[in-house]
């Protein structure tokens, strides 16, 4: 894209230049050089021809001399001075001939023709004067006008085709240089190889660019033809193999900085786990900039902060998710002290209670480097996934985030690389079969639907308040 844009910009610049530039016209007059030979022998004729060829190179220099130019301007009454005429007039010869070409350029086509003919006539007179010996009336060498300059109809400059093609070449070269320099100097993550340089953590999933992901929505797991859906299924499978004897039940999803896809990854990981028949709870533990409620179109007025403040038991704060087997706990009202709430004993007990209630608990947390919230939560979960985004995440930030989690002795499961550019090739053609995809991801295992959490009279009154405020889909 950079190369294409650079090429287009330079080509358009060349075209604009040609459209705005003043056209320059060129007129050309052709002169013939001949020698006067008194002897009619063949040898004398050859000597005369040779003398003409030797002189023709000198005459090209005389065409720009002040004497010739001043004579041409005066005799032709031309509206230019000697300095301007010198830059406009040039002369050249055809190799192995006695032909001399005088050219003149000007934005005025008539002036170009008059200047070329004027210089040709002045040069003819000046050469005759130079080549006439003392006491003789006949010059040894003469110049004759054989093709007077005509008024040109087509400008020689600017050459639109040549200029645009030159712009295309320059633009492509500049684009290549920019891309090469960016790839060499940029520390942004471009693929798995960049992550292998800064960390030993495995890349447990690579998620391709998807229109639903870009819009902050869930991918369509039912369609079966989505590469993104298969990537999240792969992430689900890889998580189960991190510790076969003790697979993680509580998973924290975070990233180094914002806008790297952590919330999208948490939502779709939870949905893929629910698709396999597990009871799953998605918790929005980002108490600073929560996104889950708005993306899933759920009420944000009740959630995690309500329980941490003791407003209601956990059971009254769970909402029904957009897919089967998925429950959601939103962040709730934004508190003034998020880190203190997440680092409380009540939060640790709540995670233990939720882990016993659901097969899997997925937590979306704030990014690691700006705030300490994710590091605090990482000590209370079974596994931590770090999300990095191609073209946006920087390797130094990813490395710093992983080091922060390692110092907190977090159970790092791996890295999820998002926004990769997968080509739809024969490798992924298998996933085009909807039925095959839908049938291949259902494990033959009993589905555990966890028992409902107990509620009290306090929870009943709180639920009534929530329902009256529009939270009609609160799980009780």
C-alpha positions as CSV (number, residue, x, y, z in Angstrom):
1,X,0.0,0.0,0.0
2,X,2.8,2.4,0.8
3,X,4.5,1.7,-2.5
4,X,1.2,2.1,-4.4
5,X,0.4,5.4,-2.7
6,X,3.9,6.7,-3.2
7,X,3.8,5.8,-6.9
8,X,0.4,7.4,-7.4
9,X,1.4,10.6,-5.6
10,X,4.6,11.1,-7.6
11,X,2.8,10.3,-10.9
12,X,0.0,12.8,-10.1
13,X,2.7,15.3,-9.1
14,X,4.3,14.9,-12.5
15,X,1.0,15.2,-14.3
16,X,0.1,18.4,-12.3
17,X,3.5,19.8,-13.1
18,X,3.0,19.2,-16.8
19,X,-0.5,20.8,-16.7
20,X,0.8,23.9,-14.9
21,X,4.2,24.3,-16.6
22,X,4.6,26.9,-19.4
23,X,5.1,25.0,-22.7
24,X,8.4,25.5,-24.4
25,X,8.8,25.3,-28.2
26,X,11.9,24.5,-30.2
27,X,12.7,25.6,-33.7
28,X,15.7,24.2,-35.7
29,X,17.6,25.5,-38.7
30,X,20.0,23.3,-40.7
31,X,23.2,24.7,-42.2
32,X,25.6,23.2,-44.8
33,X,29.3,23.8,-44.7
34,X,31.2,23.9,-48.0
35,X,34.8,24.6,-49.0
36,X,35.9,26.7,-52.0
37,X,38.3,24.5,-54.1
38,X,40.2,26.1,-57.0
39,X,41.7,22.8,-58.1
40,X,39.2,20.4,-59.7
41,X,41.2,17.3,-58.9
42,X,39.8,14.6,-56.7
43,X,42.5,15.0,-54.1
44,X,41.7,18.7,-53.8
45,X,38.0,18.0,-53.4
46,X,38.8,15.5,-50.6
47,X,41.0,18.0,-48.9
48,X,38.2,20.6,-49.0
49,X,35.7,18.2,-47.6
50,X,38.0,17.2,-44.8
51,X,38.6,20.8,-44.0
52,X,34.9,21.4,-43.7
53,X,34.4,18.5,-41.3
54,X,37.3,19.8,-39.2
55,X,35.8,23.3,-39.0
56,X,32.2,22.3,-38.2
57,X,32.9,21.6,-34.5
58,X,34.4,25.1,-34.1
59,X,31.3,26.7,-35.7
60,X,29.0,25.1,-33.0
61,X,30.9,27.1,-30.4
62,X,30.5,30.3,-32.5
63,X,26.7,30.0,-32.5
64,X,26.7,31.0,-28.8
65,X,29.3,33.8,-29.1
66,X,28.4,37.3,-28.2
67,X,29.2,38.6,-31.7
68,X,26.8,36.2,-33.4
69,X,24.0,36.6,-30.8
70,X,24.3,40.4,-30.8
71,X,24.2,40.4,-34.6
72,X,21.2,38.1,-34.7
73,X,19.2,40.2,-32.2
74,X,20.0,43.5,-33.9
75,X,19.3,42.4,-37.5
76,X,16.1,40.5,-36.5
77,X,14.9,43.2,-34.0
78,X,14.3,40.4,-31.5
79,X,12.8,41.3,-28.0
80,X,15.6,39.4,-26.0
81,X,19.0,40.3,-24.7
82,X,22.2,38.4,-25.2
83,X,22.1,36.6,-21.8
84,X,18.6,35.2,-22.6
85,X,19.5,34.3,-26.1
86,X,22.6,32.4,-24.9
87,X,20.5,30.1,-22.8
88,X,18.0,29.6,-25.5
89,X,20.3,28.9,-28.4
90,X,22.3,25.7,-29.0
91,X,24.2,24.2,-31.9
92,X,25.2,20.6,-32.8
93,X,26.6,18.6,-35.7
94,X,25.7,15.3,-37.2
95,X,28.7,13.0,-36.9
96,X,30.7,12.4,-40.1
97,X,28.8,15.1,-42.0
98,X,29.2,18.8,-42.7
99,X,25.7,19.7,-41.4
100,X,25.3,22.2,-38.6
101,X,22.0,22.4,-36.6
102,X,21.0,25.6,-34.8
103,X,18.2,25.3,-32.3
104,X,16.4,27.9,-30.3
105,X,13.9,27.4,-27.5
106,X,11.2,29.8,-26.2
107,X,7.7,29.9,-24.7
108,X,6.8,32.0,-27.8
109,X,6.8,29.7,-30.9
110,X,7.3,32.6,-33.3
111,X,10.2,33.9,-31.3
112,X,11.9,30.5,-31.3
113,X,11.8,30.3,-35.2
114,X,12.9,33.9,-35.6
115,X,15.8,33.4,-33.2
116,X,17.0,30.2,-34.8
117,X,16.9,31.8,-38.3
118,X,18.5,35.0,-37.0
119,X,21.4,33.1,-35.4
120,X,21.8,31.0,-38.6
121,X,22.0,34.1,-40.8
122,X,24.4,35.9,-38.4
123,X,26.6,32.8,-38.2
124,X,26.8,32.6,-42.0
125,X,28.0,36.2,-42.3
126,X,30.5,35.8,-39.4
127,X,32.0,32.6,-40.8
128,X,32.4,34.2,-44.2
129,X,34.2,37.1,-42.6
130,X,36.5,34.8,-40.7
131,X,37.3,32.4,-43.6
132,X,38.1,35.2,-46.1
133,X,41.9,35.5,-46.5
134,X,43.4,39.0,-46.6
135,X,43.4,40.3,-50.2
136,X,40.8,37.8,-51.3
137,X,37.2,38.3,-52.1
138,X,36.1,34.7,-51.8
139,X,35.9,32.8,-48.4
140,X,37.6,29.4,-48.1
141,X,34.6,28.0,-46.3
142,X,31.0,29.0,-46.5
143,X,27.8,28.3,-44.6
144,X,24.6,27.9,-46.4
145,X,21.0,27.7,-45.0
146,X,19.5,24.5,-46.3
147,X,16.5,24.2,-44.0
148,X,15.2,27.3,-42.4
149,X,13.5,27.0,-39.0
150,X,9.7,26.8,-39.1
151,X,7.3,27.9,-36.4
152,X,6.8,24.8,-34.2
153,X,3.3,23.5,-33.4
154,X,4.1,21.0,-30.6
155,X,6.0,21.9,-27.5
156,X,9.1,19.9,-26.5
157,X,8.6,20.6,-22.9
158,X,7.0,19.5,-20.7
159,X,6.9,16.0,-22.0
160,X,3.8,14.7,-20.2
161,X,4.3,11.0,-20.9
162,X,7.9,11.0,-20.0
163,X,7.4,13.1,-16.9
164,X,4.5,10.9,-15.6
165,X,6.5,7.7,-16.2
166,X,9.5,9.2,-14.4
167,X,7.2,10.1,-11.5
168,X,6.0,6.4,-11.5
169,X,9.6,5.2,-11.3
170,X,10.6,7.7,-8.6
171,X,7.5,7.0,-6.6
172,X,8.0,3.3,-6.7
173,X,11.7,3.7,-5.6
174,X,10.7,6.1,-2.8
175,X,8.0,3.7,-1.6
176,X,10.4,0.8,-1.6
177,X,12.9,2.8,0.4
178,X,10.2,3.9,2.9
179,X,9.0,0.3,3.4
180,X,12.5,-1.1,3.7
181,X,13.4,1.6,6.3
182,X,10.2,1.1,8.2
183,X,10.7,-2.6,8.4
184,X,14.3,-2.2,9.5
185,X,13.9,0.6,12.0
186,X,10.3,0.1,13.3
187,X,9.9,-1.9,16.5
188,X,6.3,-2.8,15.9
189,X,5.3,-6.4,15.9
190,X,5.0,-7.7,12.3
191,X,4.7,-11.4,13.0
192,X,5.6,-14.3,15.3
193,X,9.3,-13.9,14.5
194,X,9.4,-10.5,16.2
195,X,7.9,-11.9,19.4
196,X,10.4,-14.8,19.5
197,X,13.2,-12.2,19.8
198,X,11.8,-10.6,23.0
199,X,10.2,-13.5,24.8
200,X,10.2,-17.3,25.1
201,X,6.4,-17.4,25.5
202,X,4.7,-19.4,22.8
203,X,2.2,-17.8,20.4
204,X,-0.9,-19.9,21.3
205,X,-3.1,-18.4,18.6
206,X,-2.9,-16.1,15.6
207,X,-6.2,-14.3,14.9
208,X,-6.6,-13.0,11.3
209,X,-8.3,-9.7,10.5
210,X,-12.1,-10.0,10.5
211,X,-14.8,-7.5,10.0
212,X,-16.6,-8.5,13.2
213,X,-13.4,-8.2,15.2
214,X,-12.8,-4.7,13.8
215,X,-16.3,-3.7,14.9
216,X,-15.8,-5.1,18.4
217,X,-18.3,-7.9,18.0
218,X,-18.3,-11.6,18.4
219,X,-17.3,-13.7,15.4
220,X,-19.9,-16.0,14.0
221,X,-19.0,-19.4,15.3
222,X,-22.1,-20.9,13.8
223,X,-21.2,-20.0,10.2
224,X,-18.2,-22.3,10.1
225,X,-16.3,-20.6,7.4
226,X,-14.6,-17.9,9.5
227,X,-10.9,-18.1,9.9
228,X,-11.2,-16.0,13.0
229,X,-13.6,-18.5,14.6
230,X,-11.2,-21.3,13.9
231,X,-8.4,-19.3,15.4
232,X,-10.3,-18.9,18.7
233,X,-11.2,-22.6,18.7
234,X,-7.4,-23.2,18.3
235,X,-6.8,-20.9,21.3
236,X,-9.4,-22.9,23.3
237,X,-7.7,-26.1,22.4
238,X,-4.2,-24.9,23.2
239,X,-5.3,-23.6,26.6
240,X,-6.5,-27.1,27.5
241,X,-3.0,-28.5,26.7
242,X,-1.1,-25.9,28.8
243,X,-1.4,-28.2,31.8
244,X,-3.2,-31.4,30.9
245,X,-3.5,-32.7,34.5
246,X,-4.7,-29.3,35.8
247,X,-6.2,-27.2,33.0
248,X,-6.8,-23.6,33.8
249,X,-10.3,-22.6,34.9
250,X,-9.7,-18.8,35.4
251,X,-8.0,-17.0,32.5
252,X,-7.0,-13.4,32.5
253,X,-6.7,-11.6,29.2
254,X,-4.6,-8.5,29.0
255,X,-2.2,-6.6,26.8
256,X,0.8,-4.2,27.1
257,X,-1.2,-1.1,26.1
258,X,-4.6,-0.2,24.8
259,X,-6.2,-1.0,21.4
260,X,-4.4,-4.3,20.9
261,X,-7.5,-6.5,21.0
262,X,-7.6,-7.8,24.6
263,X,-11.4,-7.2,25.1
264,X,-12.2,-8.8,21.7
265,X,-10.0,-11.8,22.5
266,X,-11.6,-12.2,26.0
267,X,-15.1,-12.1,24.5
268,X,-14.4,-14.5,21.7
269,X,-12.4,-16.9,23.9
270,X,-15.4,-17.0,26.3
271,X,-17.8,-17.6,23.4
272,X,-15.6,-20.4,21.9
273,X,-15.4,-22.1,25.3
274,X,-19.2,-21.8,25.6
275,X,-19.6,-23.2,22.1
276,X,-17.9,-26.4,23.3
277,X,-20.6,-26.9,25.9
278,X,-18.8,-25.5,28.9
279,X,-20.5,-23.1,31.4
280,X,-18.5,-19.9,31.0
281,X,-18.5,-16.6,32.8
282,X,-17.0,-13.5,31.1
283,X,-16.0,-10.9,33.7
284,X,-15.3,-7.3,32.7
285,X,-12.5,-6.5,35.3
286,X,-11.5,-3.4,33.4
287,X,-12.9,-0.9,36.0
288,X,-11.3,2.1,34.2
289,X,-12.5,1.8,30.6
290,X,-14.9,-1.1,30.5
291,X,-16.0,-2.3,27.0
292,X,-17.9,-5.6,27.4
293,X,-21.3,-4.1,28.4
294,X,-21.4,-1.7,25.4
295,X,-20.2,-4.3,22.9
296,X,-22.7,-6.9,24.1
297,X,-25.4,-4.4,24.6
298,X,-25.9,-5.2,28.3
299,X,-26.8,-2.9,31.2
300,X,-23.7,-1.5,32.8
301,X,-25.4,-0.2,36.0
302,X,-24.8,-3.5,37.8
303,X,-21.7,-5.6,37.9
304,X,-18.4,-6.4,39.6
305,X,-18.0,-3.2,41.5
306,X,-21.5,-3.7,43.1
307,X,-20.4,-7.0,44.6
308,X,-17.0,-5.6,45.7
309,X,-18.8,-2.9,47.6
310,X,-21.2,-5.4,49.1
311,X,-24.3,-4.1,47.3
312,X,-25.5,-7.6,46.3
313,X,-24.3,-11.3,46.1
314,X,-22.6,-12.6,43.0
315,X,-25.6,-14.5,41.9
316,X,-27.7,-11.4,41.3
317,X,-25.1,-9.7,39.2
318,X,-24.7,-12.3,36.4
319,X,-26.4,-11.5,33.1
320,X,-27.3,-13.8,30.2
321,X,-24.7,-13.6,27.4
322,X,-25.5,-13.5,23.7
323,X,-24.6,-17.2,23.1
324,X,-25.7,-20.3,24.9
325,X,-23.8,-21.4,28.1
326,X,-22.3,-17.9,28.4
327,X,-22.9,-15.6,31.4
328,X,-21.6,-12.1,31.7
329,X,-20.6,-10.0,34.7
330,X,-20.1,-6.4,33.6
331,X,-17.9,-3.9,35.4
332,X,-20.6,-2.0,37.1
333,X,-20.4,1.6,38.2
334,X,-16.9,3.1,37.8
335,X,-15.1,3.3,41.2
336,X,-12.6,5.9,42.3
337,X,-10.1,3.2,43.5
338,X,-10.0,0.3,41.0
339,X,-6.7,-1.1,42.0
340,X,-7.6,-1.3,45.7
341,X,-10.9,-3.1,44.9
342,X,-9.2,-5.7,42.7
343,X,-6.5,-6.3,45.3
344,X,-9.0,-7.0,48.1
345,X,-9.7,-10.3,49.8
346,X,-13.3,-10.1,48.6
347,X,-12.1,-10.2,45.0
348,X,-9.9,-13.2,45.7
349,X,-12.8,-15.0,47.4
350,X,-15.1,-14.1,44.5
351,X,-12.8,-15.6,41.9
352,X,-12.6,-18.8,43.9
353,X,-16.4,-18.9,44.2
354,X,-16.9,-18.3,40.5
355,X,-14.3,-20.9,39.5
356,X,-16.2,-23.5,41.5
357,X,-19.5,-22.4,39.9
358,X,-18.4,-22.3,36.3
359,X,-16.3,-24.5,34.1
360,X,-14.3,-21.5,32.9
361,X,-14.0,-17.8,34.0
362,X,-12.5,-15.4,31.5
363,X,-11.5,-11.9,32.8
364,X,-10.9,-8.9,30.7
365,X,-8.5,-6.5,32.4
366,X,-6.9,-3.2,31.8
367,X,-3.5,-3.0,29.9
368,X,-0.4,-3.8,32.0
369,X,1.9,-0.8,31.4
370,X,-0.5,2.1,32.1
371,X,-1.9,0.7,35.4
372,X,-1.2,-2.1,37.9
373,X,-4.7,-3.7,37.8
374,X,-3.8,-6.6,35.5
375,X,-0.7,-7.5,37.5
376,X,-2.8,-7.6,40.7
377,X,-5.3,-9.9,39.1
378,X,-2.7,-12.1,37.5
379,X,-1.8,-13.5,41.0
380,X,-5.3,-14.9,41.5
381,X,-5.9,-16.7,38.2
382,X,-4.8,-20.0,36.7
383,X,-3.5,-18.5,33.4
384,X,-2.7,-15.2,31.8
385,X,-2.9,-14.5,28.1
386,X,-1.0,-11.5,26.7
387,X,-2.5,-10.0,23.5
388,X,-0.3,-8.3,20.8
389,X,-1.5,-6.8,17.6
390,X,0.3,-6.8,14.3
391,X,1.3,-3.4,13.1
392,X,0.3,-1.7,16.4
393,X,2.0,-3.4,19.3
394,X,5.7,-2.5,20.0
395,X,8.1,-5.3,20.9
396,X,9.6,-3.3,23.7
397,X,6.2,-2.7,25.3
398,X,5.3,-6.4,24.9
399,X,8.6,-7.4,26.5
400,X,8.1,-4.9,29.4
401,X,4.5,-6.2,30.0
402,X,5.7,-9.8,30.2
403,X,8.5,-8.9,32.5
404,X,6.0,-7.2,34.8
405,X,3.9,-10.3,34.9
406,X,6.9,-12.5,35.4
407,X,8.0,-10.5,38.5
408,X,4.5,-11.0,39.9
409,X,5.0,-14.7,39.4
410,X,1.9,-14.8,37.1
411,X,1.1,-18.1,35.3
412,X,1.8,-17.0,31.8
413,X,0.1,-19.2,29.2
414,X,1.2,-17.5,26.0
415,X,0.6,-14.7,23.5
416,X,-2.3,-14.2,21.2
417,X,-1.3,-12.4,18.1
418,X,-4.2,-10.5,16.5
419,X,-4.9,-8.7,13.2
420,X,-2.7,-11.0,11.1
421,X,-3.2,-11.0,7.4
422,X,-4.1,-14.6,6.5
423,X,-4.5,-15.4,2.8
424,X,-7.5,-17.6,2.0
425,X,-5.6,-20.5,0.4
426,X,-6.0,-24.2,0.0
427,X,-4.6,-24.6,3.6
428,X,-7.8,-23.1,5.0
429,X,-10.2,-24.3,2.3
430,X,-11.3,-27.1,4.6
431,X,-13.1,-24.6,6.8
432,X,-15.3,-23.6,4.0
433,X,-17.6,-26.5,4.8
434,X,-20.1,-25.3,7.3
435,X,-21.3,-28.8,8.4
436,X,-17.8,-30.1,8.8
437,X,-16.8,-27.2,10.9
438,X,-19.8,-27.3,13.1
439,X,-19.6,-31.1,13.7
440,X,-15.8,-31.1,14.4
441,X,-15.7,-28.9,17.4
442,X,-18.2,-30.5,19.7
443,X,-16.4,-32.7,22.2
444,X,-18.2,-35.9,23.4
445,X,-18.3,-34.9,27.1
446,X,-21.1,-34.2,29.6
447,X,-22.1,-30.6,29.9
448,X,-21.8,-29.2,33.4
449,X,-24.4,-26.5,34.1
450,X,-23.3,-25.1,37.4
451,X,-25.8,-24.7,40.3
452,X,-27.1,-21.3,40.9
453,X,-25.4,-19.2,43.5
454,X,-27.5,-18.6,46.6
455,X,-29.2,-15.3,47.1
456,X,-30.7,-13.5,50.0
457,X,-33.4,-11.1,50.7
458,X,-31.0,-8.3,50.0
459,X,-30.3,-9.8,46.6
460,X,-34.1,-10.0,45.9
461,X,-34.5,-6.3,46.5
462,X,-31.4,-5.4,44.5
463,X,-32.6,-7.5,41.6
464,X,-36.0,-5.8,41.7
465,X,-34.2,-2.4,41.5
466,X,-32.0,-3.6,38.6
467,X,-35.0,-4.9,36.6
468,X,-36.9,-1.7,37.1
469,X,-34.0,0.2,35.7
470,X,-34.0,-1.7,32.5
471,X,-31.7,-4.7,33.2
472,X,-34.3,-7.2,32.2
473,X,-31.9,-9.9,31.3
474,X,-30.3,-10.1,34.8
475,X,-29.5,-13.7,35.7
476,X,-31.1,-14.7,39.1
